[in-house]
């Protein structure tokens, strides 16, 4: 079987990863849409609240900033976007690692028969963990001829 994403000839692990990637992208897009609307509404309410009690003898004109900041507990839109994007990157890294593990399991199978004896294949995992660490995934894929530690992947994982 040859890999052909357009015809659907891919692995189950890849299909799972693509689904997760789609969810991540939708989450990022929808979060931006919803937060933009909510922040704009909160900004408008802060301006209206301040305008209703504005006194040129007592106020300097931009007190609505304080009202807005209080309403959002100091979480300004740029910080909200940064936190949202960082969480999506973290989830994407985790999903990629899960994909790499599942792909190895698909490629290797669950057992190997040698000299008539069936042996269970399991990737080495750190003590108290179910899944292998990054170095194990990289090494196992390298044995299969796949470079999963590209410059792009390394850049994202270091961040």
Secondary structure, 3 states (H helix, E strand, C coil): CCCECCCCECCHHHHHHHHHHHHHHHHHHHHHHHHHHHHHHHHHHHHHHHHHHCCCCCCCCCCHHHHHHHHCCCCCHHHHHHHHHHHHHHHHHHHHHHHHHHHHHHHHCCEEEECCEEEECCCCCCCCCCCCCHHHHHHHHHHCCCCCCCHHHHHHHHC
